Amino acid sequence: MADPDAPRRLFRHAKREALVVVIVWALALVWSLGYCYLRGYRPADDPGNDLTLILGFPDWIFYGIMLPWVACSLFTIWFGLYGMSDDDLGAEKDEEGHGHGH
């Protein structure tokens, strides 16, 4: 017997997962734009205008772009494996006569 509450549960899980993704995306955007805006431009006459490299990248690119990119990639892997719900979508309808190779 089909669960009558399943569509509501599926929607609730999808809404929660979408909210988590949007929040993480927004945090990464704010961090990247804010950090790169504040640290990326250094006037030539600034006495502290020494270029510091981290793994071959200027420090502001490493912390403003590479760090959030790696963090978001690791979060995506974790969220896909452990954070998302694996809900039953119900039985598939018979699709005989559709598709390729018939």
Backbone hydrogen bonds in HBPLUS format (Angstrom, degrees):
<---DONOR---> <-ACCEPTOR-->    atom                        ^
c    i                          cat <-CA-CA->   ^        H-A-AA   ^      H-
h    n   atom  resd res      DA  || num        DHA   H-A  angle D-A-AA Bond
n    s   type  num  typ     dist DA aas  dist angle  dist       angle   num
A0006-ALA N   A0003-ASP O   3.15 MM   3  5.36 165.6  2.17 111.2 115.4     1
A0009-ARG N   A0005-ASP O   3.01 MM   4  6.25 159.4  2.05 155.1 161.8     2
A0010-LEU N   A0006-ALA O   2.82 MM   4  5.99 164.3  1.84 161.2 164.9     3
A0011-PHE N   A0007-PRO O   2.98 MM   4  6.11 161.2  2.02 145.1 150.2     4
A0012-ARG N   A0008-ARG O   2.92 MM   4  6.09 158.3  1.96 147.0 153.3     5
A0013-HIS N   A0009-ARG O   2.94 MM   4  6.18 160.0  1.98 150.9 155.8     6
A0014-ALA N   A0010-LEU O   2.90 MM   4  6.10 163.0  1.93 149.9 155.1     7
A0015-LYS N   A0011-PHE O   2.83 MM   4  5.95 155.8  1.89 149.4 156.3     8
A0016-ARG N   A0012-ARG O   3.00 MM   4  6.16 157.3  2.05 144.2 150.2     9
A0017-GLU N   A0013-HIS O   2.94 MM   4  6.14 163.5  1.97 152.0 156.5    10
A0018-ALA N   A0014-ALA O   2.91 MM   4  6.05 156.3  1.97 144.7 151.4    11
A0019-LEU N   A0015-LYS O   2.96 MM   4  6.12 154.7  2.03 144.4 151.4    12
A0020-VAL N   A0016-ARG O   3.03 MM   4  6.30 157.2  2.08 149.3 154.9    13
A0021-VAL N   A0017-GLU O   3.07 MM   4  6.30 161.9  2.10 148.0 152.5    14
A0022-VAL N   A0018-ALA O   2.94 MM   4  6.15 163.2  1.96 152.5 156.9    15
A0023-ILE N   A0019-LEU O   2.95 MM   4  6.11 159.6  1.99 149.1 154.6    16
A0024-VAL N   A0020-VAL O   3.00 MM   4  6.20 166.2  2.01 153.2 156.7    17
A0025-TRP N   A0021-VAL O   2.89 MM   4  6.02 161.0  1.93 149.9 155.8    18
A0026-ALA N   A0022-VAL O   2.87 MM   4  6.01 161.1  1.90 148.1 153.2    19
A0027-LEU N   A0023-ILE O   2.93 MM   4  6.14 159.6  1.97 150.8 156.3    20
A0028-ALA N   A0024-VAL O   2.97 MM   4  6.17 160.5  2.01 149.4 154.5    21
A0029-LEU N   A0025-TRP O   2.90 MM   4  6.12 153.5  1.97 148.3 156.3    22
A0030-VAL N   A0026-ALA O   2.89 MM   4  6.09 169.4  1.90 154.0 156.3    23
A0031-TRP N   A0027-LEU O   2.92 MM   4  6.04 163.2  1.95 147.7 153.0    24
A0032-SER N   A0028-ALA O   2.90 MM   4  5.97 169.6  1.91 147.8 151.2    25
A0033-LEU N   A0029-LEU O   2.91 MM   4  5.98 172.3  1.92 157.6 159.4    26
A0034-GLY N   A0030-VAL O   2.88 MM   4  5.69 156.5  1.93 141.3 149.2    27
A0035-TYR N   A0031-TRP O   2.81 MM   4  5.74 166.9  1.83 151.0 155.6    28
A0036-CYS N   A0032-SER O   2.98 MM   4  5.89 163.7  2.00 146.0 151.4    29
A0037-TYR N   A0033-LEU O   2.89 MM   4  5.82 150.0  1.98 140.8 149.7    30
A0038-LEU N   A0034-GLY O   2.98 MM   4  6.10 160.7  2.02 147.9 152.9    31
A0039-ARG N   A0035-TYR O   2.83 MM   4  5.84 156.5  1.89 152.3 159.0    32
A0040-GLY N   A0036-CYS O   2.80 MM   4  4.79 140.6  1.96 126.6 134.2    33
A0046-ASP N   A0043-PRO O   3.12 MM   3  5.40 163.4  2.15 111.7 115.4    34
A0049-ASN N   A0046-ASP O   3.17 MM   3  5.32 135.9  2.37 124.3 120.1    35
A0059-ASP N   A0052-THR O   2.80 MM   7  5.60 137.0  1.98 169.8 170.2    36
A0054-ILE N   A0057-PHE O   2.72 MM   3  5.23 159.4  1.76 153.4 158.6    37
A0057-PHE N   A0054-ILE O   3.02 MM   3  5.23 166.9  2.04 114.3 117.6    38
A0061-ILE N   A0058-PRO O   2.99 MM   3  5.43 128.7  2.26 110.8 124.2    39
A0062-PHE N   A0058-PRO O   2.98 MM   4  6.27 161.5  2.01 159.2 165.3    40
A0063-TYR N   A0059-ASP O   2.97 MM   4  6.15 174.4  1.97 155.7 156.3    41
A0064-GLY N   A0060-TRP O   2.89 MM   4  5.50 141.3  2.04 126.4 138.2    42
A0065-ILE N   A0061-ILE O   2.85 MM   4  5.23 150.3  1.94 133.5 139.2    43
A0066-MET N   A0061-ILE O   3.06 MM   5  6.50 161.0  2.10 152.4 158.3    44
A0067-LEU N   A0062-PHE O   2.78 MM   5  5.98 152.1  1.86 166.7 174.3    45
A0069-TRP N   A0065-ILE O   3.06 MM   4  6.08 152.1  2.14 144.6 153.2    46
A0070-VAL N   A0066-MET O   2.90 MM   4  6.10 165.0  1.92 157.5 160.2    47
A0071-ALA N   A0067-LEU O   2.92 MM   4  6.07 163.7  1.95 150.8 156.2    48
A0072-CYS N   A0068-PRO O   2.80 MM   4  5.89 158.9  1.84 146.8 152.3    49
A0073-SER N   A0069-TRP O   2.98 MM   4  6.16 150.4  2.07 142.1 150.5    50
A0074-LEU N   A0070-VAL O   2.93 MM   4  6.19 162.7  1.96 154.0 158.0    51
A0075-PHE N   A0071-ALA O   2.88 MM   4  6.06 157.1  1.93 146.4 153.6    52
A0076-THR N   A0072-CYS O   2.85 MM   4  5.97 153.1  1.92 142.9 150.0    53
A0077-ILE N   A0073-SER O   3.09 MM   4  6.37 157.9  2.14 147.9 152.7    54
A0078-TRP N   A0074-LEU O   2.98 MM   4  6.23 169.2  1.99 152.2 155.3    55
A0079-PHE N   A0075-PHE O   2.72 MM   4  5.83 169.5  1.73 156.5 160.1    56
A0080-GLY N   A0076-THR O   2.90 MM   4  5.91 155.9  1.96 143.3 150.0    57
A0081-LEU N   A0077-ILE O   3.07 MM   4  6.21 147.8  2.17 145.0 153.2    58
A0082-TYR N   A0078-TRP O   2.76 MM   4  5.81 167.3  1.78 161.8 165.4    59
A0083-GLY N   A0079-PHE O   2.96 MM   4  4.25 130.5  2.21 104.6 118.6    60
A0084-MET N   A0079-PHE O   3.01 MM   5  6.07 127.8  2.30 171.3 165.8    61
A0098-HIS N   A0095-GLU O   3.17 MM   3  5.72 155.7  2.23 138.1 138.3    62
